[in-house]
């Protein structure tokens, strides 16, 4: 009976983990996201770091460098939603400064 409980618990934990592989959204530009599978005890900054590491590996396989464009993190809300993170990035020949744009990649034109 103990083995069944462990398997059910493992299944519930894995069911809460959703992830998207790098998806091309433009010229050398990709989107990736991941849900925090640790629930209210998870750290969404670690999820964002994991996405960046995966993006870096993805670009390195193409012989290019990872360049972060935007990053979005959503915190955990107990009994409502799991937190997570998403990033957009480019695979470029030579990455520029790793500092994100202050507008988080969104430009607003005001007149």
N, C-alpha and C positions, 0 to 999 in steps of 0.2 A: 504494500500500500504506500510506503514511503517513496518508492521510485515513481509512482504515478503522480504524487503530489509535486515532486521535483520537476517532472516533465511538464506538468500543467503550469507551474510557476515560470519555467523557462519559456514556454510558449506565450504566456501573457506578456512577459518582458519583451520578447522579440516582436510580438504583434504591435507593440507601441512604438516600434522603431521604423520610421519611414525615411527613405533616402532617395535622392535622385542622382544619377551619375551625371558628370558634366554634359550638358546639353547645349549644342551650338545655337546661339541666338543672333549671331551676326558675324561679320568678318573677323575671324580669330577671337571671337568673344563667346564666352560660355557662362551658363547658369548652373548652380548646384545648390541643393538644400538637404538638410538633415534634421530629423526630429530627435529631441533628447529622450533617449530610451530609459533614463534613470528616474523619470518622473520628477516629483518635487525635490528630490535630493540631488538631481543632476545640475551640472554647471553648463549653461549655454555658451559661455566663452570657450569652454573646452570643445564644444561641438563646432564652433566657428573655426577654432584652430585646427581641428581635424579636417574640415572642409578645405582649408588653405593648404594643408599638407597634401591632401589628395589632389588638389588642383596643381600644386607644384610638381608632383609626380607625373600627372597627366601631361603637362607641358614639356617636362624633361624627356618623356618618351618621344616627343615630336622634335627634340633638339632645340627647344625654345625655352624661354624663361617665363615664369609666372608673374603677372602683374595684376594686383587687386584693383578692381574698379569700384565696387560697392559691397557693403556688408550690412546685413540686417539681422538683429537678434530679437527673439520674442521670449520673454520670461515665462516660467512655469506658473500656472494658476491651479492650486490644488482642487481636484474634483471637477475642473472645467476644461483644461487643455494642457498638453505637454508643451514645453518650450522647444525652441529650436533655433536654427540659424540658416541663412541663405547668403550666397555670395554671387557676384558676377565678376568675371576675370577675363584677362586676355592672355594669349600665348604669343609672346613677342620675341624678336631677335635679341633685343637688349632692353631689359626692364628699367623703367625710370624710378624715381623716388617712391618708396613704399607708402608714403603719406597719402591717406585718402582725401579726396576732395571734401571741403567743408560742407558742400551742398549734398553730399552722399550720392552724387551722380545725377541729381535732378536739377534741371535748370528751369527757372521761372522768369519769363519775360514780363516786365512791368513797364507801363507807359504812363 
